[in-house]
């Protein structure tokens, strides 16, 4: 399996690098020599750097650090690794679904080594890729995308629908994961609506910026593709605004519900969605309710179907849902932002730790309250359906006064059977056994009549 994982990692990296190398060579032939360098080796080195940029590896140049890349660039290597994971599962015999973890490790280790090696090869005096980030992002991307490919192939081979995958997990982790996904989905929807609402409000400014750039037909298509790749970054920026800390577009700038302070901006049509300097738009403040709504839904889903018997433990599971949700969005905030050079462009994007902590608190507190309410209602309903002795009680008021109980399936009360506690049995004789049987079970034994005695023989029986 590990040999197949190494081959799959090498093939995924080779296909991605070959695609980018072809595009780079076409540009090297068509563009002036100063763009890519005088030697073809420089063109190959540029292709390696583009491959590293596709994996969000930060580049250090003489003009500063460059690390804010589109999240959409992860799609190409992710698809290649997903295909390698499925092929690994077809080649190797993995008897259990949990073996998908081993298959993901078999892909992630060699792929991280390849990414670190390419970071060393792509270095020169002008540009130096970060080898640590290459190892880390290569491992995480291969483990996630490759593991999903392995798991998908295992489910297909065993004929298990994807919707039944969660049913195979333990109850409590499955419900916690369901609550986290519901909370994250609500925040994602809030960030998406916030971005597109801002873009629709100033769509004329975006059109004017595009006309001033004058990209032409081919350039216009490339500009649209670049903005489409940056769309996940913009949504994460919107989520950070809805949560509260906001984000920055350069040093000493802030875009948050508390106010907007911006400086000169690059000519990029997507930036028309940013509000003007001054107080935040009043309509955008409605999105501040999104994390609390997400926490309420996530906390209710965390304990739905499997409440805890002790009501004091319910808020802990709700707060755990908020903590995991905060960690998820902190990672996305770290992936969406980064530097774009020196001076004032060194700080762009939301603060990962602020987004993580505030999201965990807002979502966690509301989720804890919702979880407590759901669990309390369940325990109260159980107590209402049972009497003091734990048996179902009769409803004397009739179905008119209790419509909920009348709509339920009628109960059948079985007669109570009381059996005496049996005594310990020591050395026993036949007479004692008959007495116990008669006392316990109501069985009466009659002695068999003795046969007539024969000549000189003792009676038997």
Buried (B, 14 or more C-beta within 10 A) or exposed (E): BBEBBBBBBBBBBEBBBEBBBEEBBEBBEEEEEEEBBEEEEBBBBBBBBBBBBBBBBBBBEEEBBBBBBBBBBBBBBBBBBBBBBBBBBBBBEBEEBEBBEBBBBBBBBBBBBBBBBBBEBBBEEEBBBBBEBBBBBBBBBBBBBBBBBBBBBBBBEEEBEEEEBEEEEEEBEBBBBBBBBBBBEBBBBBBBBBBBBBBEBBEEBBEEBBEEBEEEEEEEEEBEEBBEBBBBBBBBBBBBBBBBBBBBBBEEBBBBBEEBBBEEEEEBBBBBBBBEEEEBBEEBEEBBEBBBBBBBBBBBBBBBEEBBEEBEBBBEBBBBBBBBBBEBBBBBBBBBBBBBBEEBBBBBBBBBEBBBBBBBBBBBBBBBBBBBBBBEEBBEEEEEEEEEEEEEEEEEEEEEEBEEBEEEEEEEEEEEEEEEEEEEEEEEEEEEEBEBEEEEEEEEEEEEEEEEEEEEEEEEE
